[in-house]
C-alpha cells in the first residue's frame, strides 16, 4: 500500500491536468476546460505554498523529490502558468488544444523542478520543448518557420543532453545526480558529460552562441506564447542547471565557474548590444531577455549558496516582468503597434498600459524600490563575494548599456500624443495587474522572497 | 503594525480617489478617511503610548534595513496635531474649491499623501523611515505649491521651494550614510545612547542644515514666503502642522545629541537672525498671506531658539499653540480673499465687518499670535525669554515680541479700517460656504483652548514653574500692549499709514531684498560652476557617445549573423560548441 502523503498532490494535480486537457480536446466549449485548469493550478499553488511553509523532504512515487527548492518552483510555475492560461484563454482560437499542451509543459516543468534523477530532468525538458513547439505551431497559422526553428533548437539540446546521459551509464545506472559526486577522484568522462549537460541546457536557456534563432522565434510567435517561452521555458532550463550543477559544484566549482562566467559575459554583451539596434519592440525585449539570462548566469557562475540564492531571486523576478511585458506587447501587436515609433504616446493612449510597461522596464533596469533591483544587487554581490569581481563590473557595464534602449522606450511611451485611445480586455488587465503588483509589492518589501530563495538554495545544497 | 494603522485610512481614501472620478466620492472619501485616521490617532494616543515597534524591512548580505515606529510623547504630540488638522483642512478645502472647478481630484490625492507622509514622519523612530517621509513631504509640497501650474508665479515658487528643500534632502541623506557607515544603526535611541559621540559631529551639523531648509530658517527662509502661491488650504496646512514643523520636530527628537555635542548655540544664532528678518519683512509686506508666512518663520525661529536653550517645554508649547492660530488666520485670509475677488493686498481688502463670525475668529487668531495674556503664544514666548541666560538675548526677544504684536495687529487693522459699501461683497461674505465657516469655528475654539495643553506638557518634559514668573509676565504684557498701541496709532486711528517706498528702512526690509540678492549671487556661482562642469561633462559625454557609436556599429555588424537563416545560426552554434569544449579541456587540464 502506498503511504499517501498530502504532498503527493503536487505531482498528482499536473497529471490530472493532462487528463483534463486530453478530455478538453473532445469537448467543444472552452469555458469548462479553462475553469478546470484555473482551479487545479490554484490548488497546486496553495499546496506548494503549504509545503514550502512546513518544509521537509518527501519522495513521491520514488522518482520525484519534493523539498523546499522544488516547492518554491512548483509554486512559481503554477502562478506563471495561471497567468499564461488566462492570457491564452482570451486570445487563442483553439484554447482546447492549447490547454492540453499547456498541461504537458506544466508537467514537464514540475518534473524538472522535482527531479533528482537526470533522466527525469531530460524527460521534463523534452516535454516542455515538445509542448511549446506544438503551441507555437497551433497558435498562429503562419508560424511554421518559428516552430521549425524552435524544433531545431530543442532537438539539438535534447541530442546533446542524451549523449551526456549516455556517458554516465557506465558509472551510475540509477542516473541520480547525487551519485556523480560519490564517484572516485576527478573523472574526465563524467566531467565531459557534465559539460555536455551544461551546453545542452544553455541551448534551452538561450545563452550565446546558442541563441541566435531565439529572437526570430519570439518575434513571429503570438505574444502569450512568447511570454511562456521566455517566462517559463527558459526558467525551467535554469532550474535544471541549478539542480544539476548546484549539487556537483561542491566538487567541481572551480572548473564550471569559469565556464559559466565566459558564457555569462558573452550572453550579456550579445543581448544588450543587439537590443540596442532594434526598432521592433518585441525583438528588443527578446534580446533584453537574453541579456537577463546572462545576468542570471552570473549567480550560477558564482557557484555558492549565495550565488544560487541570487539566481533564484532573479529567475522569479524576471519571469513576472517578462510575462507582464509580453502580455502588453501582444495586446499592442493586435492593434498593429510594433515599432518604437508606434509606441510613442502610449501613456496618453492607455494610462494603465503605459504605466505598467514603464514599471516593468524600470524593474529590468534595476531601479531601487522594484523587484529587479534586489535581483541585480544580489547577483553582483554574489559575484563579488565569490571573488569574480570582473563579472560584477561587466554586469554593471551591461546595465549601463541597457539603460540606453530601455530609456529610449520609456521616452517614447511618455511622448505627448493625441492618437486615439486603446482599450484592453479584463483578462489581460488581470494578468498585467498581477505581474505589476507583485513587482511593486516585492520591490517595497522583498524580505519574504529573499528568505524563500535562501531556504530554497540551502535545501538544494543539503540534498 | 499597530501604530502604522493610522496611515491606512488616508491611503485607502487616496486609492478610492484614484479609482473613482465621481466628485462626491472624492470629497466623501477624503473627509471620511481623514476623520478615521483622526479617530485611530486618538485611540493610539490613549491606549498605545510609549510603545516602540521595530520591524526588519529587508536584509541584503550584511546590511539590514529596519523600520521602527514609536509613540513617545513627542511623536504623539505631532501625530495628534496632524490628525486634528487634516480633516479640518479637508473640509475647509471642499468649501474653498467650490466654484474653482479644476484639479480638485488631484488636490485631494496630493493632500492626503502629504498628510499621511507627515503622520509617518510623526511616528517614525528611525532615520531611514524619517527620510522616506521627509522625501514624500518634499515632493508633495512641491506639487501642492505649484498646484496652479499655469500661473507663472506658482511655477517659480514651486521651483524655489524644491531647490531649497533638495539641498536639505541631500545633506540629510549624506548624514544618514555617514551615521550608518560609522555606527551601523539608524535608530534614534541608538544614536542617543551611543558612546562614540565624536563621529556624530559632522552628520549632526548636516541634519541641522537639512532641518533649516525644511523649517525655512536663515538662509533658507525665502521659499516659505513664495510658497503663498499655493491654494489657501495648502498654506494653512503647510504652515500649521505639517512640513515646516518637520525640521523643528527632527531637531527636538535629536536634541539630546546636540546637547552633548554642544551645538545648541547655532540654533539660537540662526533663530534670532531669522526672527529679525521675518519680523521686519512682515512689517513692510502688503500681501495678506505673506505676512502670515513671515510670522510662521518667526514662530519657527522662536522654536529653534527655545530648543537651543534646551527649553523643550516652551518649544513644544509654541509648537502646539502655533498650529491652531496659524491655521485659523490662514483660513480666515482665504475667506477674505475669496470675498475680494482673490485680491491679496491688505490695503485693498474690505469689509471684514460684514461677517461677524469671520471677524471674531480673526480677532481670536490675532490675539493668540500676538500673545496677549493668557491667550495663545504668550506663555511659550515669555518662557523662552526667561530661559535665556544673557540679557542681550532677552532684550532681542522682547523687541521681536513687540514687533510681532505690531505687525499682526497691522494685518488686522488695515482691512478692518477699509469700510465696504459694496453689496456684492457683502453677499459674498454672508454666503461664505458653511464648509468653510465650520472648520474656522472649530479651529478658533481649539486655538482658544490650546494653551491649556501646557498643564499636560509639564508632566512630560520636566517641571516648569508656570506661575512663578509673574514679573516677566508683566513685562511681556506691557511690551505687547505697546506693540498693539503702536499698531493702533499708526494703522487704525487717523489715516492708515503707507510707508513710503523710498524709505531706506522699507527698502531694507521689504521682500528680504538682501537675502534674495544673496540667493542671486549664490545661484550665479553655481551657474558658473555648473558651466565649468558642463564642459567636463560634455567631453565625458563625447567619449561615451563615440564608444556608444562603436558599440552600435558593432551591433550592426553582429546583426549580419542574425539574418533568419538557420544554417548560419547553426554554424555559429557549432563553432561555439567546439570552442567551449576546447576551453573546457584547457581548464580541466590546467592550462589556464
Boltz contact constraints between the chains, C-beta under 6 A:
constraints:
  - contact:
      token1: [A, 191]
      token2: [B, 588]
      max_distance: 6.0
  - contact:
      token1: [A, 195]
      token2: [B, 584]
      max_distance: 6.0
  - contact:
      token1: [A, 209]
      token2: [B, 572]
      max_distance: 6.0
  - contact:
      token1: [A, 209]
      token2: [B, 573]
      max_distance: 6.0
  - contact:
      token1: [A, 209]
      token2: [B, 576]
      max_distance: 6.0
  - contact:
      token1: [A, 210]
      token2: [B, 573]
      max_distance: 6.0
  - contact:
      token1: [A, 212]
      token2: [B, 562]
      max_distance: 6.0
  - contact:
      token1: [A, 212]
      token2: [B, 569]
      max_distance: 6.0
  - contact:
      token1: [A, 212]
      token2: [B, 572]
      max_distance: 6.0
  - contact:
      token1: [A, 213]
      token2: [B, 569]
      max_distance: 6.0
  - contact:
      token1: [A, 216]
      token2: [B, 564]
      max_distance: 6.0
  - contact:
      token1: [A, 255]
      token2: [B, 587]
      max_distance: 6.0
  - contact:
      token1: [A, 255]
      token2: [B, 588]
      max_distance: 6.0
  - contact:
      token1: [A, 258]
      token2: [B, 587]
      max_distance: 6.0
  - contact:
      token1: [A, 273]
      token2: [B, 551]
      max_distance: 6.0
  - contact:
      token1: [A, 273]
      token2: [B, 555]
      max_distance: 6.0
  - contact:
      token1: [A, 274]
      token2: [B, 555]
      max_distance: 6.0
  - contact:
      token1: [A, 276]
      token2: [B, 555]
      max_distance: 6.0
  - contact:
      token1: [A, 277]
      token2: [B, 555]
      max_distance: 6.0
  - contact:
      token1: [A, 277]
      token2: [B, 556]
      max_distance: 6.0
  - contact:
      token1: [A, 381]
      token2: [B, 61]
      max_distance: 6.0
  - contact:
      token1: [A, 446]
      token2: [B, 58]
      max_distance: 6.0
  - contact:
      token1: [A, 447]
      token2: [B, 58]
      max_distance: 6.0
